[in-house]
C-alpha cells in the first residue's frame, strides 16, 4: 500500500517529528508509514487524515497486490 | 498518551536494544570462552563484573525508565509491533540454536555444563533481540 503522507507533510512544512508530536505517535511510526514499511491502524490513519483535513482514501492507495 | 511518554518509549527501546547486544556478547564470552580454554573461574568473575557494569551504565543512561510507567508492552503502535516481532525472532533463534545443540549433543555433553549451555541460550536470545530491534528501527 502506497501513501502520500510525505507529500502532504512537506507541503505543510512539517518534519516527521512535528507530525508525530501532533498526532501523538513516535517518529519511527511516521518514518516507516511514509516508506510503506509499516501499515498503520485505522486510528492512526484517521488521525493523519484529520490533521491534513483530507480523507484516508486520498492519503492511502492500494497496490495491485493488496 | 503524552508526547513525553512516546519519546521516553523510543529512548527506552534504543537503550534496551543496545543493552541486549552488550549483555548478549558478554554472556556469549562467558559461555564459549571457557569451553575453548578449559577454564572458567577468572572469566566468570570478569564477565559478571562486565555484565553488572554495563547493566548499571544502561540503567543510568536510560534515565531510570521505571519513572515512565512502563508496563509489559510499548504503548506506541509501531514500537509495540517491532517489539512483538523481535520476540518472534528470539523464539525462532532459540529453536534453531537448541536444534543445533541437540544435533551436536554427543560431542558437547562431556565438556559443557548445564549452566554454560543456559548462559549460551541467554546470549543467543539477547543478541537476537537487540539485533532485531535495531534492524527494524532503521529509517
N, CA and C atoms of all chains as a GROMACS GRO file, in nm:
protein
  615
    1UNK      N    1   0.084  -0.120   0.000
    1UNK     CA    2   0.000   0.000   0.000
    1UNK      C    3   0.088   0.125   0.000
    2UNK      N    4   0.065   0.210  -0.096
    2UNK     CA    5   0.141   0.335  -0.105
    2UNK      C    6   0.064   0.447  -0.033
    3UNK      N    7   0.136   0.554  -0.001
    3UNK     CA    8   0.067   0.667   0.062
    3UNK      C    9   0.133   0.799   0.024
    4UNK      N   10   0.060   0.905   0.048
    4UNK     CA   11   0.107   1.038   0.010
    4UNK      C   12   0.132   1.125   0.133
    5UNK      N   13   0.162   1.059   0.244
    5UNK     CA   14   0.179   1.134   0.370
    5UNK      C   15   0.299   1.228   0.362
    6UNK      N   16   0.410   1.179   0.304
    6UNK     CA   17   0.530   1.263   0.296
    6UNK      C   18   0.501   1.390   0.216
    7UNK      N   19   0.424   1.372   0.107
    7UNK     CA   20   0.390   1.488   0.022
    7UNK      C   21   0.308   1.591   0.102
    8UNK      N   22   0.205   1.542   0.169
    8UNK     CA   23   0.121   1.632   0.249
    8UNK      C   24   0.203   1.698   0.361
    9UNK      N   25   0.288   1.618   0.423
    9UNK     CA   26   0.368   1.670   0.535
    9UNK      C   27   0.463   1.780   0.488
   10UNK      N   28   0.529   1.757   0.375
   10UNK     CA   29   0.624   1.856   0.326
   10UNK      C   30   0.552   1.983   0.281
   11UNK      N   31   0.435   1.966   0.222
   11UNK     CA   32   0.357   2.083   0.182
   11UNK      C   33   0.316   2.167   0.302
   12UNK      N   34   0.294   2.097   0.415
   12UNK     CA   35   0.256   2.169   0.538
   12UNK      C   36   0.378   2.223   0.612
   13UNK      N   37   0.497   2.192   0.562
   13UNK     CA   38   0.620   2.241   0.625
   13UNK      C   39   0.650   2.176   0.758
   14UNK      N   40   0.612   2.050   0.771
   14UNK     CA   41   0.633   1.979   0.897
   14UNK      C   42   0.745   1.876   0.884
   15UNK      N   43   0.818   1.856   0.993
   15UNK     CA   44   0.914   1.746   0.997
   15UNK      C   45   0.841   1.620   1.044
   16UNK      N   46   0.907   1.506   1.031
   16UNK     CA   47   0.846   1.380   1.078
   16UNK      C   48   0.816   1.390   1.228
   17UNK      N   49   0.910   1.451   1.304
   17UNK     CA   50   0.890   1.463   1.448
   17UNK      C   51   0.772   1.555   1.480
   18UNK      N   52   0.757   1.663   1.400
   18UNK     CA   53   0.643   1.754   1.422
   18UNK      C   54   0.511   1.681   1.404
   19UNK      N   55   0.502   1.606   1.294
   19UNK     CA   56   0.377   1.534   1.267
   19UNK      C   57   0.352   1.428   1.374
   20UNK      N   58   0.461   1.360   1.414
   20UNK     CA   59   0.447   1.257   1.519
   20UNK      C   60   0.395   1.319   1.648
   21UNK      N   61   0.449   1.435   1.684
   21UNK     CA   62   0.404   1.502   1.807
   21UNK      C   63   0.256   1.545   1.797
   22UNK      N   64   0.218   1.590   1.678
   22UNK     CA   65   0.080   1.640   1.661
   22UNK      C   66  -0.024   1.529   1.674
   23UNK      N   67   0.011   1.408   1.628
   23UNK     CA   68  -0.089   1.301   1.637
   23UNK      C   69  -0.052   1.197   1.745
   24UNK      N   70   0.047   1.231   1.827
   24UNK     CA   71   0.083   1.150   1.944
   24UNK      C   72   0.125   1.007   1.908
   25UNK      N   73   0.221   0.999   1.813
   25UNK     CA   74   0.285   0.869   1.786
   25UNK      C   75   0.436   0.893   1.783
   26UNK      N   76   0.513   0.785   1.770
   26UNK     CA   77   0.658   0.801   1.765
   26UNK      C   78   0.701   0.845   1.626
   27UNK      N   79   0.821   0.907   1.618
   27UNK     CA   80   0.871   0.949   1.486
   27UNK      C   81   0.893   0.828   1.396
   28UNK      N   82   0.932   0.716   1.456
   28UNK     CA   83   0.955   0.595   1.377
   28UNK      C   84   0.826   0.548   1.310
   29UNK      N   85   0.713   0.570   1.377
   29UNK     CA   86   0.584   0.534   1.316
   29UNK      C   87   0.565   0.612   1.186
   30UNK      N   88   0.586   0.744   1.193
   30UNK     CA   89   0.569   0.827   1.073
   30UNK      C   90   0.669   0.787   0.965
   31UNK      N   91   0.795   0.767   1.007
   31UNK     CA   92   0.900   0.732   0.912
   31UNK      C   93   0.868   0.604   0.837
   32UNK      N   94   0.827   0.502   0.911
   32UNK     CA   95   0.804   0.371   0.847
   32UNK      C   96   0.672   0.367   0.770
   33UNK      N   97   0.574   0.446   0.813
   33UNK     CA   98   0.449   0.452   0.736
   33UNK      C   99   0.475   0.522   0.602
   34UNK      N  100   0.553   0.629   0.607
   34UNK     CA  101   0.582   0.704   0.483
   34UNK      C  102   0.654   0.618   0.380
   35UNK      N  103   0.743   0.532   0.429
   35UNK     CA  104   0.819   0.448   0.336
   35UNK      C  105   0.748   0.314   0.310
   36UNK      N  106   0.624   0.304   0.354
   36UNK     CA  107   0.539   0.186   0.328
   36UNK      C  108   0.596   0.058   0.389
   37UNK      N  109   0.678   0.072   0.493
   37UNK     CA  110   0.728  -0.048   0.562
   37UNK      C  111   0.633  -0.091   0.672
   38UNK      N  112   0.548  -0.002   0.714
   38UNK     CA  113   0.455  -0.031   0.823
   38UNK      C  114   0.316   0.021   0.786
   39UNK      N  115   0.217  -0.067   0.799
   39UNK     CA  116   0.080  -0.025   0.773
   39UNK      C  117   0.015   0.014   0.906
   40UNK      N  118  -0.026   0.140   0.916
   40UNK     CA  119  -0.079   0.185   1.046
   40UNK      C  120  -0.221   0.134   1.071
   41UNK      N  121  -0.264   0.148   1.195
   41UNK     CA  122  -0.402   0.112   1.229
   41UNK      C  123  -0.497   0.217   1.171
   42UNK      N  124  -0.624   0.183   1.172
   42UNK     CA  125  -0.727   0.278   1.123
   42UNK      C  126  -0.722   0.406   1.207
   43UNK      N  127  -0.697   0.391   1.335
   43UNK     CA  128  -0.696   0.509   1.424
   43UNK      C  129  -0.588   0.608   1.380
   44UNK      N  130  -0.468   0.556   1.355
   44UNK     CA  131  -0.359   0.646   1.315
   44UNK      C  132  -0.387   0.704   1.176
   45UNK      N  133  -0.437   0.620   1.085
   45UNK     CA  134  -0.470   0.670   0.951
   45UNK      C  135  -0.572   0.783   0.959
   46UNK      N  136  -0.673   0.765   1.042
   46UNK     CA  137  -0.776   0.869   1.057
   46UNK      C  138  -0.718   0.996   1.121
   47UNK      N  139  -0.630   0.978   1.219
   47UNK     CA  140  -0.568   1.095   1.283
   47UNK      C  141  -0.487   1.176   1.182
   48UNK      N  142  -0.409   1.104   1.098
   48UNK     CA  143  -0.328   1.175   0.997
   48UNK      C  144  -0.419   1.248   0.898
   49UNK      N  145  -0.521   1.176   0.850
   49UNK     CA  146  -0.613   1.236   0.754
   49UNK      C  147  -0.683   1.359   0.813
   50UNK      N  148  -0.724   1.346   0.938
   50UNK     CA  149  -0.792   1.458   1.004
   50UNK      C  150  -0.698   1.578   1.017
   51UNK      N  151  -0.571   1.548   1.050
   51UNK     CA  152  -0.477   1.658   1.066
   51UNK      C  153  -0.458   1.735   0.935
   52UNK      N  154  -0.453   1.663   0.822
   52UNK     CA  155  -0.434   1.730   0.692
   52UNK      C  156  -0.567   1.771   0.630
   53UNK      N  157  -0.674   1.754   0.704
   53UNK     CA  158  -0.808   1.793   0.658
   53UNK      C  159  -0.842   1.727   0.524
   54UNK      N  160  -0.815   1.599   0.517
   54UNK     CA  161  -0.844   1.524   0.394
   54UNK      C  162  -0.901   1.387   0.432
   55UNK      N  163  -0.924   1.302   0.332
   55UNK     CA  164  -0.979   1.169   0.360
   55UNK      C  165  -0.868   1.064   0.363
   56UNK      N  166  -0.897   0.952   0.426
   56UNK     CA  167  -0.799   0.842   0.431
   56UNK      C  168  -0.771   0.791   0.290
   57UNK      N  169  -0.876   0.788   0.207
   57UNK     CA  170  -0.860   0.737   0.070
   57UNK      C  171  -0.764   0.822  -0.014
   58UNK      N  172  -0.760   0.950   0.017
   58UNK     CA  173  -0.669   1.035  -0.061
   58UNK      C  174  -0.525   1.026  -0.009
   59UNK      N  175  -0.509   0.972   0.111
   59UNK     CA  176  -0.373   0.956   0.166
   59UNK      C  177  -0.314   0.820   0.132
   60UNK      N  178  -0.399   0.717   0.133
   60UNK     CA  179  -0.351   0.580   0.112
   60UNK      C  180  -0.408   0.524  -0.018
   61UNK      N  181  -0.319   0.457  -0.094
   61UNK     CA  182  -0.361   0.400  -0.223
   61UNK      C  183  -0.323   0.252  -0.226
   62UNK      N  184  -0.420   0.168  -0.256
   62UNK     CA  185  -0.392   0.023  -0.260
   62UNK      C  186  -0.306  -0.012  -0.381
   63UNK      N  187  -0.214  -0.106  -0.362
   63UNK     CA  188  -0.137  -0.162  -0.472
   63UNK      C  189  -0.217  -0.271  -0.542
   64UNK      N  190  -0.165  -0.319  -0.655
   64UNK     CA  191  -0.230  -0.430  -0.724
   64UNK      C  192  -0.225  -0.558  -0.637
   65UNK      N  193  -0.119  -0.568  -0.560
   65UNK     CA  194  -0.102  -0.690  -0.478
   65UNK      C  195  -0.188  -0.690  -0.352
   66UNK      N  196  -0.240  -0.576  -0.313
   66UNK     CA  197  -0.318  -0.568  -0.188
   66UNK      C  198  -0.457  -0.629  -0.207
   67UNK      N  199  -0.202   0.933   2.551
   67UNK     CA  200  -0.059   0.915   2.579
   67UNK      C  201   0.017   1.042   2.539
   68UNK      N  202   0.092   1.098   2.630
   68UNK     CA  203   0.158   1.225   2.600
   68UNK      C  204   0.282   1.203   2.514
   69UNK      N  205   0.325   1.313   2.449
   69UNK     CA  206   0.445   1.304   2.366
   69UNK      C  207   0.568   1.266   2.448
   70UNK      N  208   0.567   1.309   2.577
   70UNK     CA  209   0.680   1.275   2.663
   70UNK      C  210   0.691   1.124   2.680
   71UNK      N  211   0.576   1.059   2.700
   71UNK     CA  212   0.576   0.914   2.715
   71UNK      C  213   0.628   0.845   2.590
   72UNK      N  214   0.585   0.894   2.474
   72UNK     CA  215   0.627   0.830   2.347
   72UNK      C  216   0.776   0.847   2.327
   73UNK      N  217   0.827   0.968   2.353
   73UNK     CA  218   0.971   0.989   2.338
   73UNK      C  219   1.048   0.904   2.439
   74UNK      N  220   0.992   0.890   2.559
   74UNK     CA  221   1.058   0.804   2.658
   74UNK      C  222   1.061   0.660   2.611
   75UNK      N  223   0.952   0.616   2.550
   75UNK     CA  224   0.947   0.479   2.498
   75UNK      C  225   1.049   0.458   2.387
   76UNK      N  226   1.060   0.556   2.297
   76UNK     CA  227   1.158   0.546   2.189
   76UNK      C  228   1.299   0.538   2.245
   77UNK      N  229   1.326   0.624   2.343
   77UNK     CA  230   1.458   0.627   2.406
   77UNK      C  231   1.484   0.494   2.477
   78UNK      N  232   1.382   0.447   2.548
   78UNK     CA  233   1.396   0.323   2.622
   78UNK      C  234   1.423   0.206   2.529
   79UNK      N  235   1.352   0.204   2.415
   79UNK     CA  236   1.371   0.092   2.321
   79UNK      C  237   1.513   0.092   2.265
   80UNK      N  238   1.565   0.211   2.231
   80UNK     CA  239   1.702   0.220   2.180
   80UNK      C  240   1.802   0.171   2.284
   81UNK      N  241   1.786   0.217   2.407
   81UNK     CA  242   1.875   0.174   2.515
   81UNK      C  243   1.864   0.023   2.537
   82UNK      N  244   1.740  -0.025   2.532
   82UNK     CA  245   1.714  -0.166   2.556
   82UNK      C  246   1.781  -0.254   2.451
   83UNK      N  247   1.777  -0.209   2.326
   83UNK     CA  248   1.837  -0.287   2.216
   83UNK      C  249   1.988  -0.295   2.235
   84UNK      N  250   2.051  -0.181   2.264
   84UNK     CA  251   2.196  -0.181   2.282
   84UNK      C  252   2.237  -0.259   2.407
   85UNK      N  253   2.156  -0.247   2.512
   85UNK     CA  254   2.186  -0.324   2.632
   85UNK      C  255   2.178  -0.474   2.605
   86UNK      N  256   2.078  -0.515   2.527
   86UNK     CA  257   2.065  -0.657   2.492
   86UNK      C  258   2.188  -0.705   2.415
   87UNK      N  259   2.237  -0.620   2.324
   87UNK     CA  260   2.356  -0.658   2.248
   87UNK      C  261   2.478  -0.675   2.340
   88UNK      N  262   2.498  -0.576   2.429
   88UNK     CA  263   2.612  -0.583   2.522
   88UNK      C  264   2.600  -0.707   2.612
   89UNK      N  265   2.479  -0.727   2.662
   89UNK     CA  266   2.458  -0.842   2.751
   89UNK      C  267   2.480  -0.972   2.674
   90UNK      N  268   2.430  -0.978   2.550
   90UNK     CA  269   2.446  -1.098   2.469
   90UNK      C  270   2.591  -1.131   2.444
   91UNK      N  271   2.670  -1.028   2.408
   91UNK     CA  272   2.813  -1.052   2.381
   91UNK      C  273   2.883  -1.097   2.509
   92UNK      N  274   2.850  -1.032   2.620
   92UNK     CA  275   2.912  -1.069   2.748
   92UNK      C  276   2.881  -1.214   2.784
   93UNK      N  277   2.754  -1.250   2.772
   93UNK     CA  278   2.714  -1.388   2.805
   93UNK      C  279   2.776  -1.488   2.709
   94UNK      N  280   2.788  -1.447   2.582
   94UNK     CA  281   2.849  -1.537   2.484
   94UNK      C  282   2.996  -1.565   2.520
   95UNK      N  283   3.066  -1.459   2.561
   95UNK     CA  284   3.206  -1.476   2.602
   95UNK      C  285   3.214  -1.568   2.724
   96UNK      N  286   3.125  -1.541   2.820
   96UNK     CA  287   3.126  -1.622   2.943
   96UNK      C  288   3.100  -1.770   2.911
   97UNK      N  289   3.010  -1.796   2.816
   97UNK     CA  290   2.971  -1.935   2.790
   97UNK      C  291   3.065  -2.007   2.695
   98UNK      N  292   3.121  -1.935   2.596
   98UNK     CA  293   3.201  -2.003   2.493
   98UNK      C  294   3.350  -2.011   2.529
   99UNK      N  295   3.403  -1.902   2.583
   99UNK     CA  296   3.547  -1.898   2.609
   99UNK      C  297   3.596  -2.011   2.700
  100UNK      N  298   3.525  -2.039   2.812
  100UNK     CA  299   3.571  -2.149   2.898
  100UNK      C  300   3.572  -2.285   2.829
  101UNK      N  301   3.480  -2.305   2.734
  101UNK     CA  302   3.479  -2.432   2.660
  101UNK      C  303   3.606  -2.448   2.578
  102UNK      N  304   3.650  -2.336   2.521
  102UNK     CA  305   3.766  -2.341   2.433
  102UNK      C  306   3.895  -2.355   2.512
  103UNK      N  307   3.901  -2.295   2.631
  103UNK     CA  308   4.026  -2.293   2.707
  103UNK      C  309   4.024  -2.377   2.834
  104UNK      N  310   3.915  -2.450   2.853
  104UNK     CA  311   3.904  -2.540   2.969
  104UNK      C  312   3.926  -2.468   3.101
  105UNK      N  313   3.878  -2.346   3.108
  105UNK     CA  314   3.888  -2.271   3.233
  105UNK      C  315   3.762  -2.186   3.247
  106UNK      N  316   3.732  -2.146   3.370
  106UNK     CA  317   3.609  -2.068   3.382
  106UNK      C  318   3.615  -1.961   3.491
  107UNK      N  319   3.681  -1.989   3.602
  107UNK     CA  320   3.668  -1.901   3.718
  107UNK      C  321   3.705  -1.755   3.692
  108UNK      N  322   3.825  -1.723   3.640
  108UNK     CA  323   3.858  -1.581   3.622
  108UNK      C  324   3.763  -1.512   3.524
  109UNK      N  325   3.728  -1.582   3.417
  109UNK     CA  326   3.644  -1.521   3.316
  109UNK      C  327   3.501  -1.501   3.367
  110UNK      N  328   3.456  -1.594   3.448
  110UNK     CA  329   3.323  -1.577   3.505
  110UNK      C  330   3.316  -1.452   3.592
  111UNK      N  331   3.424  -1.431   3.669
  111UNK     CA  332   3.431  -1.313   3.755
  111UNK      C  333   3.431  -1.186   3.670
  112UNK      N  334   3.518  -1.186   3.567
  112UNK     CA  335   3.526  -1.068   3.479
  112UNK      C  336   3.394  -1.047   3.405
  113UNK      N  337   3.336  -1.156   3.358
  113UNK     CA  338   3.210  -1.148   3.284
  113UNK      C  339   3.099  -1.092   3.370
  114UNK      N  340   3.092  -1.139   3.494
  114UNK     CA  341   2.989  -1.089   3.585
  114UNK      C  342   3.008  -0.940   3.611
  115UNK      N  343   3.136  -0.901   3.631
  115UNK     CA  344   3.164  -0.758   3.655
  115UNK      C  345   3.126  -0.675   3.532
  116UNK      N  346   3.161  -0.725   3.412
  116UNK     CA  347   3.128  -0.653   3.289
  116UNK      C  348   2.976  -0.642   3.271
  117UNK      N  349   2.908  -0.751   3.302
  117UNK     CA  350   2.762  -0.752   3.288
  117UNK      C  351   2.698  -0.650   3.383
  118UNK      N  352   2.740  -0.654   3.509
  118UNK     CA  353   2.681  -0.561   3.606
  118UNK      C  354   2.715  -0.416   3.570
  119UNK      N  355   2.842  -0.395   3.525
  119UNK     CA  356   2.884  -0.261   3.485
  119UNK      C  357   2.800  -0.208   3.371
  120UNK      N  358   2.783  -0.292   3.267
  120UNK     CA  359   2.705  -0.246   3.152
  120UNK      C  360   2.558  -0.228   3.190
  121UNK      N  361   2.508  -0.313   3.280
  121UNK     CA  362   2.369  -0.301   3.322
  121UNK      C  363   2.343  -0.166   3.389
  122UNK      N  364   2.430  -0.132   3.484
  122UNK     CA  365   2.408  -0.006   3.556
  122UNK      C  366   2.434   0.115   3.465
  123UNK      N  367   2.530   0.099   3.371
  123UNK     CA  368   2.554   0.208   3.277
  123UNK      C  369   2.427   0.236   3.195
  124UNK      N  370   2.364   0.129   3.148
  124UNK     CA  371   2.245   0.148   3.066
  124UNK      C  372   2.126   0.195   3.149
  125UNK      N  373   2.117   0.148   3.273
  125UNK     CA  374   2.008   0.195   3.359
  125UNK      C  375   2.023   0.345   3.383
  126UNK      N  376   2.146   0.388   3.409
  126UNK     CA  377   2.169   0.531   3.434
  126UNK      C  378   2.145   0.612   3.306
  127UNK      N  379   2.202   0.564   3.193
  127UNK     CA  380   2.186   0.638   3.068
  127UNK      C  381   2.041   0.636   3.020
  128UNK      N  382   1.971   0.527   3.051
  128UNK     CA  383   1.830   0.516   3.011
  128UNK      C  384   1.740   0.606   3.093
  129UNK      N  385   1.792   0.667   3.196
  129UNK     CA  386   1.713   0.764   3.272
  129UNK      C  387   1.616   0.700   3.369
  130UNK      N  388   1.654   0.585   3.425
  130UNK     CA  389   1.569   0.519   3.524
  130UNK      C  390   1.425   0.504   3.472
  131UNK      N  391   1.410   0.413   3.380
  131UNK     CA  392   1.287   0.409   3.300
  131UNK      C  393   1.163   0.368   3.378
  132UNK      N  394   1.177   0.327   3.504
  132UNK     CA  395   1.054   0.294   3.576
  132UNK      C  396   0.970   0.419   3.601
  133UNK      N  397   1.033   0.535   3.585
  133UNK     CA  398   0.957   0.659   3.603
  133UNK      C  399   0.855   0.680   3.491
  134UNK      N  400   0.880   0.616   3.376
  134UNK     CA  401   0.787   0.636   3.264
  134UNK      C  402   0.669   0.540   3.270
  135UNK      N  403   0.651   0.470   3.380
  135UNK     CA  404   0.538   0.380   3.399
  135UNK      C  405   0.530   0.276   3.287
  136UNK      N  406   0.641   0.213   3.264
  136UNK     CA  407   0.649   0.113   3.158
  136UNK      C  408   0.586  -0.017   3.205
  137UNK      N  409   0.488  -0.066   3.131
  137UNK     CA  410   0.419  -0.187   3.172
  137UNK      C  411   0.415  -0.288   3.056
  138UNK      N  412   0.492  -0.392   3.065
  138UNK     CA  413   0.484  -0.509   2.977
  138UNK      C  414   0.497  -0.480   2.827
  139UNK      N  415   0.420  -0.390   2.773
  139UNK     CA  416   0.429  -0.364   2.628
  139UNK      C  417   0.446  -0.214   2.604
  140UNK      N  418   0.495  -0.182   2.484
  140UNK     CA  419   0.504  -0.042   2.446
  140UNK      C  420   0.365   0.005   2.404
  141UNK      N  421   0.334   0.129   2.437
  141UNK     CA  422   0.202   0.180   2.401
  141UNK      C  423   0.198   0.233   2.259
  142UNK      N  424   0.312   0.281   2.211
  142UNK     CA  425   0.315   0.328   2.073
  142UNK      C  426   0.300   0.210   1.978
  143UNK      N  427   0.217   0.229   1.875
  143UNK     CA  428   0.179   0.117   1.787
  143UNK      C  429   0.300   0.053   1.717
  144UNK      N  430   0.385   0.136   1.659
  144UNK     CA  431   0.498   0.081   1.584
  144UNK      C  432   0.599   0.014   1.677
  145UNK      N  433   0.629   0.080   1.789
  145UNK     CA  434   0.726   0.022   1.884
  145UNK      C  435   0.674  -0.111   1.938
  146UNK      N  436   0.546  -0.116   1.965
  146UNK     CA  437   0.486  -0.240   2.015
  146UNK      C  438   0.496  -0.351   1.910
  147UNK      N  439   0.475  -0.313   1.783
  147UNK     CA  440   0.481  -0.412   1.674
  147UNK      C  441   0.622  -0.469   1.660
  148UNK      N  442   0.723  -0.380   1.656
  148UNK     CA  443   0.858  -0.433   1.636
  148UNK      C  444   0.907  -0.510   1.759
  149UNK      N  445   0.856  -0.472   1.876
  149UNK     CA  446   0.890  -0.547   1.998
  149UNK      C  447   0.836  -0.690   1.987
  150UNK      N  448   0.711  -0.703   1.941
  150UNK     CA  449   0.650  -0.836   1.926
  150UNK      C  450   0.725  -0.918   1.821
  151UNK      N  451   0.760  -0.854   1.709
  151UNK     CA  452   0.833  -0.924   1.603
  151UNK      C  453   0.969  -0.969   1.655
  152UNK      N  454   1.033  -0.882   1.736
  152UNK     CA  455   1.164  -0.919   1.791
  152UNK      C  456   1.154  -1.043   1.879
  153UNK      N  457   1.046  -1.054   1.957
  153UNK     CA  458   1.028  -1.172   2.040
  153UNK      C  459   1.008  -1.297   1.954
  154UNK      N  460   0.940  -1.280   1.840
  154UNK     CA  461   0.925  -1.393   1.748
  154UNK      C  462   1.061  -1.435   1.693
  155UNK      N  463   1.143  -1.337   1.658
  155UNK     CA  464   1.279  -1.368   1.612
  155UNK      C  465   1.357  -1.444   1.720
  156UNK      N  466   1.339  -1.398   1.846
  156UNK     CA  467   1.409  -1.462   1.958
  156UNK      C  468   1.369  -1.610   1.969
  157UNK      N  469   1.239  -1.636   1.959
  157UNK     CA  470   1.191  -1.775   1.971
  157UNK      C  471   1.247  -1.860   1.858
  158UNK      N  472   1.245  -1.805   1.735
  158UNK     CA  473   1.298  -1.880   1.621
  158UNK      C  474   1.448  -1.908   1.640
  159UNK      N  475   1.521  -1.804   1.681
  159UNK     CA  476   1.665  -1.820   1.704
  159UNK      C  477   1.694  -1.923   1.811
  160UNK      N  478   1.613  -1.920   1.918
  160UNK     CA  479   1.631  -2.017   2.027
  160UNK      C  480   1.605  -2.158   1.978
  161UNK      N  481   1.501  -2.175   1.897
  161UNK     CA  482   1.469  -2.308   1.844
  161UNK      C  483   1.583  -2.359   1.756
  162UNK      N  484   1.636  -2.273   1.669
  162UNK     CA  485   1.745  -2.315   1.582
  162UNK      C  486   1.870  -2.350   1.662
  163UNK      N  487   1.900  -2.265   1.763
  163UNK     CA  488   2.022  -2.293   1.841
  163UNK      C  489   2.005  -2.420   1.925
  164UNK      N  490   1.882  -2.442   1.977
  164UNK     CA  491   1.858  -2.566   2.052
  164UNK      C  492   1.866  -2.688   1.960
  165UNK      N  493   1.815  -2.669   1.837
  165UNK     CA  494   1.825  -2.778   1.739
  165UNK      C  495   1.969  -2.810   1.707
  166UNK      N  496   2.049  -2.704   1.690
  166UNK     CA  497   2.192  -2.725   1.662
  166UNK      C  498   2.262  -2.795   1.776
  167UNK      N  499   2.232  -2.753   1.898
  167UNK     CA  500   2.294  -2.816   2.014
  167UNK      C  501   2.248  -2.963   2.027
  168UNK      N  502   2.122  -2.987   1.995
  168UNK     CA  503   2.070  -3.125   2.000
  168UNK      C  504   2.147  -3.215   1.904
  169UNK      N  505   2.172  -3.162   1.784
  169UNK     CA  506   2.244  -3.241   1.684
  169UNK      C  507   2.390  -3.266   1.725
  170UNK      N  508   2.447  -3.168   1.798
  170UNK     CA  509   2.588  -3.180   1.838
  170UNK      C  510   2.603  -3.234   1.981
  171UNK      N  511   2.494  -3.275   2.043
  171UNK     CA  512   2.496  -3.301   2.187
  171UNK      C  513   2.596  -3.410   2.227
  172UNK      N  514   2.616  -3.509   2.142
  172UNK     CA  515   2.707  -3.617   2.179
  172UNK      C  516   2.850  -3.567   2.198
  173UNK      N  517   2.891  -3.476   2.112
  173UNK     CA  518   3.028  -3.426   2.123
  173UNK      C  519   3.042  -3.316   2.227
  174UNK      N  520   2.930  -3.249   2.257
  174UNK     CA  521   2.935  -3.138   2.354
  174UNK      C  522   2.916  -3.182   2.498
  175UNK      N  523   2.843  -3.290   2.517
  175UNK     CA  524   2.792  -3.325   2.650
  175UNK      C  525   2.899  -3.340   2.756
  176UNK      N  526   3.015  -3.393   2.719
  176UNK     CA  527   3.117  -3.420   2.819
  176UNK      C  528   3.190  -3.294   2.864
  177UNK      N  529   3.194  -3.193   2.779
  177UNK     CA  530   3.278  -3.077   2.809
  177UNK      C  531   3.199  -2.956   2.857
  178UNK      N  532   3.068  -2.957   2.839
  178UNK     CA  533   2.990  -2.836   2.866
  178UNK      C  534   2.892  -2.860   2.979
  179UNK      N  535   2.893  -2.768   3.077
  179UNK     CA  536   2.799  -2.783   3.188
  179UNK      C  537   2.662  -2.725   3.151
  180UNK      N  538   2.563  -2.759   3.231
  180UNK     CA  539   2.429  -2.707   3.206
  180UNK      C  540   2.426  -2.555   3.220
  181UNK      N  541   2.500  -2.504   3.317
  181UNK     CA  542   2.499  -2.359   3.337
  181UNK      C  543   2.558  -2.286   3.217
  182UNK      N  544   2.662  -2.346   3.158
  182UNK     CA  545   2.721  -2.283   3.039
  182UNK      C  546   2.622  -2.284   2.923
  183UNK      N  547   2.551  -2.396   2.907
  183UNK     CA  548   2.453  -2.403   2.798
  183UNK      C  549   2.340  -2.304   2.821
  184UNK      N  550   2.296  -2.292   2.948
  184UNK     CA  551   2.190  -2.195   2.978
  184UNK      C  552   2.238  -2.054   2.947
  185UNK      N  553   2.363  -2.025   2.982
  185UNK     CA  554   2.420  -1.892   2.954
  185UNK      C  555   2.428  -1.870   2.803
  186UNK      N  556   2.465  -1.975   2.730
  186UNK     CA  557   2.474  -1.964   2.584
  186UNK      C  558   2.337  -1.932   2.524
  187UNK      N  559   2.233  -2.001   2.571
  187UNK     CA  560   2.098  -1.974   2.519
  187UNK      C  561   2.054  -1.830   2.550
  188UNK      N  562   2.085  -1.785   2.673
  188UNK     CA  563   2.052  -1.646   2.709
  188UNK      C  564   2.125  -1.547   2.618
  189UNK      N  565   2.252  -1.579   2.587
  189UNK     CA  566   2.331  -1.492   2.500
  189UNK      C  567   2.267  -1.485   2.362
  190UNK      N  568   2.228  -1.600   2.309
  190UNK     CA  569   2.165  -1.603   2.176
  190UNK      C  570   2.036  -1.521   2.177
  191UNK      N  571   1.956  -1.537   2.281
  191UNK     CA  572   1.829  -1.464   2.289
  191UNK      C  573   1.853  -1.313   2.297
  192UNK      N  574   1.948  -1.273   2.380
  192UNK     CA  575   1.975  -1.129   2.395
  192UNK      C  576   2.027  -1.069   2.266
  193UNK      N  577   2.119  -1.141   2.202
  193UNK     CA  578   2.176  -1.090   2.077
  193UNK      C  579   2.068  -1.074   1.970
  194UNK      N  580   1.984  -1.175   1.956
  194UNK     CA  581   1.881  -1.170   1.852
  194UNK      C  582   1.781  -1.058   1.881
  195UNK      N  583   1.745  -1.041   2.007
  195UNK     CA  584   1.650  -0.934   2.041
  195UNK      C  585   1.710  -0.797   2.005
  196UNK      N  586   1.835  -0.774   2.045
  196UNK     CA  587   1.900  -0.645   2.018
  196UNK      C  588   1.914  -0.618   1.870
  197UNK      N  589   1.963  -0.718   1.796
  197UNK     CA  590   1.983  -0.701   1.651
  197UNK      C  591   1.848  -0.678   1.582
  198UNK      N  592   1.748  -0.754   1.622
  198UNK     CA  593   1.616  -0.742   1.560
  198UNK      C  594   1.557  -0.602   1.580
  199UNK      N  595   1.567  -0.552   1.703
  199UNK     CA  596   1.512  -0.418   1.731
  199UNK      C  597   1.587  -0.311   1.651
  200UNK      N  598   1.721  -0.321   1.650
  200UNK     CA  599   1.800  -0.221   1.577
  200UNK      C  600   1.772  -0.228   1.427
  201UNK      N  601   1.761  -0.351   1.376
  201UNK     CA  602   1.735  -0.370   1.233
  201UNK      C  603   1.598  -0.314   1.194
  202UNK      N  604   1.499  -0.340   1.278
  202UNK     CA  605   1.364  -0.291   1.246
  202UNK      C  606   1.350  -0.141   1.271
  203UNK      N  607   1.437  -0.084   1.353
  203UNK     CA  608   1.425   0.058   1.386
  203UNK      C  609   1.490   0.150   1.284
  204UNK      N  610   1.564   0.089   1.190
  204UNK     CA  611   1.637   0.177   1.097
  204UNK      C  612   1.538   0.255   1.010
  205UNK      N  613   1.577   0.378   0.976
  205UNK     CA  614   1.489   0.464   0.894
  205UNK      C  615   1.495   0.425   0.748
   0.00000   0.00000   0.00000
